[in-house]
Structure formats: structure tokens, C-alpha cells
Amino acid sequence: MTKSIETIAVVGAGALGAAYAGILYDMDNRCVSFVAGGDRYERLSSSGLIINGKHYGIPVLRPENSSTPADLVIVAVKNQHLPAALRDLKNRVGAETIIISVMNGLESEEQIGAVYGREKVLYAISVGIDALREENRVNYARQGKIYFGEAKNTILTERVKRVQELFDKAGIAYETPPDMIHALWWKFMINVGINQASAVLRAPFSLFQTSPAALELMQSAMREVILLSAKTGVHLTEEDIDQASKVLSNINPLGKTSMLQDIEAGRKTEVEMFAGKVIELGRKMNVPTPINQQFFDAIRKIEAENSPTDKT
């Protein structure tokens, strides 16, 4: 019989981490806690979070807390905060712990696995959630869906079944696709397009739902990812762009991408993980990536003009 997941630790209390922690807390207020140190610990402990208008006093564990490791760890930090998060998780990861990352990009699973063992990590992406965080308030109208699993899921492993059981109980929408590597690249393609185009244009989702020019700019960056995927054996297609456009068409028009939120807050963006990674792979694979080069240069210029006040 599959062992149930009873304790969950979430590292990262931004929009995604807060949204999922709130859903799990509603299921069982004893099952979930944040992991945070320093000022983040003080803020989360003293003020809690207000999620869709409801106050949540989700417990917070300091990194040095040596209580029993969690059954499941959810990593929901920005790329630049992952090294610190991996140090903070040391006491939350035990022999039977499952780790999933809802971070952007292609590499967080490998980075987490390098520290805690690849056998503990499942691939995961979050698609379609429109969560926004301002101070300690998080609001979202659409939960979207978590796609997760092993690299291949023609036969489900026990750890996948355990997470499925938890998500069913909590009401977290999910899917376990047969090919998670394809799904990971598909989400990367989406982020390379919508995150960066929205940041450069300073535009919410509504612009990409109504403007053919904005949509074409977004998709032109995505097509460079398609060219790269062909070199890796993943083979994204125009059909994947169409599927991405369907997802974006259903997101709250007033919602904003995480990169646009970072730009508006004067925070460091994840441009190195998006355009930077595309450019790096393009050089290695001899694939031109001019659109992403333009995005990279434009977003780095915006960052330089902003006051760097990392508030995540």
C-alpha cells in the first residue's frame, strides 16, 4: 500500500509557494510549513500571509530546526535564491523525502539532485496559475495545473502515486504526462516567450490576448527554443506553441508574469535562465538566437536602470 504524504515543507513564499502552501493548509493545517531564516522568518512568523483575502498563519521553521524531515519538499524560489534554499533544506530532507521544484527553467531538478540525490527529485512545472504577490498579500483567480512525474511515466512509480494521492486530497489540479522532459521544455518555451515579452513591453496578459504584434513577438522567441529542442531530441513543434497560446488565452487578463512583477518591483529578474540559457545553448548547437539576444540586452538594461532591492 502506498504510504501517504503527511508533512510538507515549502521553501519560497512568493506567489507560487504561498498559493500551494495555502491550499495544503486548507486541507490540513498541521501538514505544511515554510522553511525560512533571517528576515524572511521574522516577516512570515509575525505577519503571516493573506491569500485571496484570507489570513494564513502557516508555521515557519528555521533552517536549523532539526525536527523530523518532511515527506515532501516543494521548492518555489527564484533561480538566484536556489543555492541558499538548498542549504536551508538540509534538515527537511530525509531518506524517504520526495522533492519537487516548481521553479522556472530547465536545470533546477539537476541542481537539487546534485545535493540531495537525483532519486529524491521528481520533475515538475506549474502552468496557468495567475498568482500575484504584493507585500504579504497573494491573490489568484486561476490555480492552473501542476505537471509532474518521472522523466517517463508510462508506468507510475510509487513516489509519483504518493504525490498524486496528496494532490487529489488537497484539490491541487495536476497531470502526469508520459514525457516530462518534453513538458519541461514546453514550459521553458512558454517562459522564454511570455515572461520576457511582457517584461520588455511592460504589459499584462491582456496585451498578448488582444494584440497580434505582441503575440508574434512572444512566439518569435519561442520558435528559437523549438530550433534548440530539435538538437536535443525533445522536438517541440508549432503545435506546442498553439497549446501554449491556448493556456495564455485563459489566464486572467489583468495578471502579470513573474518577470514583469520583478521589473516593477525593482528586483533582479531570471533573464539569465531564459534568454541567457537560450543564447548559451544556441552557441553550443550553432543555432542563431537573435530575438533572445535582443530580449537579454533589453532586460539587462532595464535591470540596470532599476534600483536593485531584492524583496523576494
For each residue, the residues with C-beta under 8 A, 3 or more apart:
1:
2: 158 161 162 165
3: 96 162
4: 162 165 166
5: 8 71 72 98 162 163 165 166
6: 31 71
7: 31 32 33 68 70 71 72
8: 5 24 31 32 33 70 71 72 73 74 166
9: 32 33 34 35 61 70 72 73 74 89 92
10: 13 17 20 21 24 32 33 34 35 73 74 76
11: 17 34 35 36 73 74 75 76 77 85 88 89 92
12: 16 17 74 75 76 77 78 81 85
13: 10 17 18 21 34 36 40 44 49 76
14: 17 18 76 77 78 133 258 312
15: 18 19 129 131 132 133 138 140 258 261
16: 12 19 20 76 102 126 129 131
17: 10 11 12 13 14 20 21 34 74 76 77 102
18: 13 14 15 21 22 49 51 131 133 138
19: 15 16 22 23 51 129 131 138 140 143
20: 10 16 17 23 24 74 76 102 172
21: 10 13 17 18 24 25 32 34 49 56 58 74
22: 18 19 25 26 49 51 52 54 56 58 138
23: 19 20 26 27 143 170 171 172
24: 8 10 20 21 27 28 31 32 170 172
25: 21 22 28 29 31 32 56 58
26: 22 23 29 170
27: 23 24 31 169 170 171
28: 24 25 31 32
29: 25 26 32
30:
31: 6 7 8 24 25 27 28
32: 7 8 9 10 21 24 25 28 29 58 59
33: 7 8 9 10 58 59 60 61
34: 9 10 11 13 17 21 44 58 59 60 61
35: 9 10 11 60 61 62 63 85 88 89 92
36: 11 13 40 41 44 60 61 62 63 88
37: 40 41 62 63 64 88
38: 41 42
39: 42 43
40: 13 36 37 43 44
41: 36 37 38 44 45 60 62
42: 38 39 45 46
43: 39 40 46 47 136
44: 13 34 36 40 41 47 48 49 58 60
45: 41 42 48 60
46: 42 43
47: 43 44 136
48: 44 45 55 56 57 58 136
49: 13 18 21 22 44 55 56 58 136 137 138
50: 53 54 55 56 136 137 138
51: 18 19 22 54 56 137 138 139
52: 22 138 139 140
53: 50 139
54: 22 50 51
55: 48 49 50
56: 21 22 25 48 49 50 51
57: 48
58: 21 22 25 32 33 34 44 48 49
59: 32 33 34
60: 33 34 35 36 41 44 45
61: 9 33 34 35 36 65 67 92
62: 35 36 37 41 65
63: 35 36 37 87 88 89 90 91
64: 37 91
65: 61 62 91
66: 91
67: 61 91
68: 7 94
69: 91 92 93 94 96 97
70: 7 8 9 73 92 93 94 97
71: 5 6 7 8 96 97 98 162
72: 5 7 8 9 97 98 99 100 162 163 166
73: 8 9 10 11 70 89 92 93 97 98 99 100
74: 8 9 10 11 12 17 20 21 100 101 102
75: 11 12 82 85 89 99 100 101 102 103 108 112
76: 10 11 12 13 14 16 17 20 101 102 103
77: 11 12 14 17 81 82 85 103 312
78: 12 14 81 82 103 262 268 270 312
79: 82 103 104 105 108 270 272 273
80: 268 270
81: 12 77 78 84 85 312
82: 75 77 78 79 85 86 103 108 111 112
83: 86 87
84: 81 87 88
85: 11 12 35 75 77 81 82 88 89
86: 82 83 89 111 112 115 116
87: 63 83 84 90
88: 11 35 36 37 63 84 85
89: 9 11 35 63 73 75 85 86 92 93 116
90: 63 87 93
91: 63 64 65 66 67 69
92: 9 11 35 61 69 70 73 89 97
93: 69 70 73 89 90 97 99 116 120
94: 68 69 70 97
95:
96: 3 69 71
97: 69 70 71 72 73 92 93 94 116 120
98: 5 71 72 73 120 122 159 162 163
99: 72 73 75 93 112 116 120 121 122
100: 72 73 74 75 121 122 123 124 146 148 163
101: 74 75 76 108 109 112 121 124
102: 16 17 20 74 75 76 124 125 126 146
103: 75 76 77 78 79 82 108
104: 79 187 188 191 195 258 270 273 274
105: 79 108 188 191 270 273 274 277
106: 184 185 188 277
107: 110 111 273 277
108: 75 79 82 101 103 105 111 112
109: 101 112 113 118 121 122 123
110: 107 113 114 118
111: 82 86 107 108 114 115
112: 75 82 86 99 101 108 109 115 116 120 121
113: 109 110 116 117 118 119 120 121
114: 110 111 118
115: 86 111 112
116: 86 89 93 97 99 112 113 120 121
117: 113 120 121
118: 109 110 113 114 121
119: 113
120: 93 97 98 99 112 113 116 117
121: 99 100 101 109 112 113 116 117 118
122: 98 99 100 109 148 149 150 159 160 163
123: 100 109 148 149 150 151 180 181 183 184
124: 100 101 102 146 147 148 149
125: 102 146 147 148 183 184 186 187
126: 16 102 129 144 145 146
127: 144 145 146 147 187 190 247
128: 142 143 144 145 247 250 251
129: 15 16 19 126 140 142 143 144
130: 140 141 142 144 205 251 252 255
131: 15 16 18 19 138 139 140
132: 15 138 139 140 255 256 261
133: 14 15 18 137 138 261
134: 137
135:
136: 43 47 48 49 50
137: 49 50 51 133 134
138: 15 18 19 22 49 50 51 52 131 132 133
139: 51 52 53 131 132
140: 15 19 52 129 130 131 132 143
141: 130 252 255
142: 128 129 130 250 251 252
143: 19 23 128 129 140 172 173
144: 126 127 128 129 130 173
145: 126 127 128 173 174 175
146: 100 102 124 125 126 127 167 172 173 174 175
147: 124 125 127 174 175 176 177 180 183 187
148: 100 122 123 124 125 160 163 174 176 180
149: 122 123 124 153 156 160 176 177 180
150: 122 123 153 157 160 180
151: 123 179 180 181
152: 178 179 180
153: 149 150 156 160 176 177 178 179 180
154: 178
155:
156: 149 153 160 161 164 176
157: 150 160 161
158: 2 161 162
159: 98 122 162 163
160: 122 148 149 150 153 156 157 163 164 176
161: 2 156 157 158 164 165
162: 2 3 4 5 71 72 98 158 159 165 166
163: 5 72 98 100 122 148 159 160 166 167 174
164: 156 160 161 167 168 174 176
165: 2 4 5 161 162 168 169
166: 4 5 8 72 162 163 169 170 172
167: 146 163 164 170 171 172 173 174
168: 164 165 171
169: 27 165 166
170: 23 24 26 27 166 167
171: 23 27 167 168
172: 20 23 24 143 146 166 167
173: 143 144 145 146 167
174: 145 146 147 148 163 164 167
175: 145 146 147
176: 147 148 149 153 156 160 164
177: 147 149 153 180 182 183
178: 152 153 154
179: 151 152 153 182 183
180: 123 147 148 149 150 151 152 153 177 183 184
181: 123 151 184 185 234
182: 177 179 185 186 234 235 236
183: 123 125 147 177 179 180 186 187
184: 106 123 125 180 181 187 188
185: 106 181 182 188 189 225 229 232 234 236
186: 125 182 183 189 190 236 240 243 244
187: 104 125 127 147 183 184 190 191
188: 104 105 106 184 185 191 192 225 274 277
189: 185 186 192 193 222 225 226 229 236 240 241 244
190: 127 186 187 193 194 222 244 247 248
191: 104 105 187 188 194 195 196 274
192: 188 189 195 196 221 222 224 225 274 275 278 292
193: 189 190 196 197 218 219 221 222 225 244
194: 190 191 197 198 205 208 218 244 248 257
195: 104 191 192 198 199 257 258 259 260 270 274
196: 191 192 193 199 200 221 259 271 274 275 292 295 299
197: 193 194 200 201 203 208 214 217 218 221 295
198: 194 195 201 202 203 204 205 207 208 256 257 259 260
199: 195 196 202 257 259 260 262 263 269 271 299 302
200: 196 197 295 298 299 302
201: 197 198 207 214 217
202: 198 199 260 263 264
203: 197 198 206 207 208 214 260
204: 198 207 253 254 255 256 260
205: 130 194 198 208 209 248 251 252 253 254 255 256 257
206: 203 209 210 253 254
207: 198 201 203 204 210 211 214
208: 194 197 198 203 205 211 214 215 218 248
209: 205 206 248 249 253
210: 206 207
211: 207 208 214 215
212: 215 216
213: 216 217
214: 197 201 203 207 208 211 217 218
215: 208 211 212 218 219 245
216: 212 213 219 220
217: 197 201 213 214 220 221 291
218: 193 194 197 208 214 215 221 222
219: 193 215 216 222 223 241 245
220: 216 217 223 224 291
221: 192 193 196 197 217 218 224 225 275 278 291 292 295
222: 189 190 192 193 218 219 225 226 241 244
223: 219 220 226 227 241
224: 192 220 221 227 228 278 282 287 288 289 291 292
225: 185 188 189 192 193 221 222 228 229 236 278
226: 189 222 223 229 230 236 237 238 240 241
227: 223 224 230 231 287
228: 224 225 231 232 278 281 282 285 287 289
229: 185 189 225 226 232 234 235 236
230: 226 227 234 235 236
231: 227 228 281 285 287
232: 185 228 229
233:
234: 181 182 185 229 230
235: 182 229 230
236: 182 185 186 189 225 226 229 230 240
237: 226 240 241
238: 226 241 242
239: 242 243
240: 186 189 226 236 237 243 244
241: 189 219 222 223 226 237 238 244 245
242: 238 239 245 246
243: 186 239 240 246 247
244: 186 189 190 193 194 222 240 241 247 248
245: 215 219 241 242 248 249
246: 242 243 249 250
247: 127 128 190 243 244 250 251
248: 190 194 205 208 209 244 245 251
249: 209 245 246
250: 128 142 246 247
251: 128 130 142 205 247 248 255
252: 130 141 142 205 255
253: 204 205 206 209
254: 204 205 206
255: 130 132 141 204 205 251 252
256: 132 198 204 205 260 261 264
257: 194 195 198 199 205 260 261
258: 14 15 104 195 261 262 270
259: 195 196 198 199 262 263 269 270 271 274 299
260: 195 198 199 202 203 204 256 257 263 264
261: 15 132 133 256 257 258 264 265
262: 78 199 258 259 265 267 268 269 270
263: 199 202 259 260 266 267 269 299 302 303 306
264: 202 256 260 261
265: 261 262 309 311
266: 263 306 307 308 309
267: 262 263 306 308 309 310 311 312
268: 78 80 262 303 308 310
269: 199 259 262 263 299 303
270: 78 79 80 104 105 195 258 259 262 273 274
271: 196 199 259 274 275 276 295 296 299 300 303
272: 79 275 276 277
273: 79 104 105 107 270 276 277
274: 104 105 188 191 192 195 196 259 270 271 277 278 292 295
275: 192 196 221 271 272 278 279 289 292 293 295 296 299
276: 271 272 273 279 280 296
277: 105 106 107 188 272 273 274 280 281
278: 192 221 224 225 228 274 275 281 282 289 292
279: 275 276 282 283 289 292 293 296
280: 276 277 283 284
281: 228 231 277 278 284 285 287 289
282: 224 228 278 279 285 286 287 288 289 292
283: 279 280 286
284: 280 281
285: 228 231 281 282
286: 282 283
287: 224 227 228 231 281 282
288: 224 282
289: 224 228 275 278 279 281 282 292 293
290: 293 294
291: 217 220 221 224 294 295
292: 192 196 221 224 274 275 278 279 282 289 295 296
293: 275 279 289 290 296 297
294: 290 291 297 298
295: 196 197 200 221 271 274 275 291 292 298 299
296: 271 275 276 279 292 293 299 300
297: 293 294 300 301
298: 200 294 295 301 302
299: 196 199 200 259 263 269 271 275 295 296 302 303
300: 271 296 297 303 304
301: 297 298 304 305
302: 199 200 263 298 299 305 306
303: 263 268 269 271 299 300 306 308
304: 300 301
305: 301 302
306: 263 266 267 302 303
307: 266
308: 266 267 268 303
309: 265 266 267
310: 267 268
311: 265 267
312: 14 77 78 81 267
